[in-house]
Amino acid sequence: MAEETPKPPAREPIYRTIRLVMLLDLVLGLFLLVVAGPLLGLPTLQVAGFFLALIGGGLYWFFGRLAARAARR
């Protein structure tokens, strides 16, 4: 019985799913920041969009670095 070579972490479904969700979070935040705030006339949507994009982008970057670090091991 030969052992199966482990897949790189970036190819694991959980990493890909998390990064996809964070990318969607980033896109939604940018949409709220750029379009929804001025369109609906609610400046609080712009603030919420900014923080949503900031958090989504940060977590997207974090999980990318986490996968790259695990792949180097």
Long-range contacts (C-beta under 8 A, 24 or more apart in sequence): 8-67, 8-71, 9-66, 9-67, 9-70, 9-71, 10-64, 10-67, 10-68, 10-71, 12-67, 15-63, 15-66, 15-67, 18-59, 18-63, 19-60, 19-63, 19-64, 22-56, 22-57, 22-59, 22-60, 22-63, 23-56, 23-60, 24-56, 25-52, 25-53, 25-55, 25-56, 25-59, 25-60, 26-52, 26-53, 26-56, 26-57, 26-60, 27-56, 28-52, 28-53, 28-56, 29-53, 29-54, 29-55, 29-56, 29-57
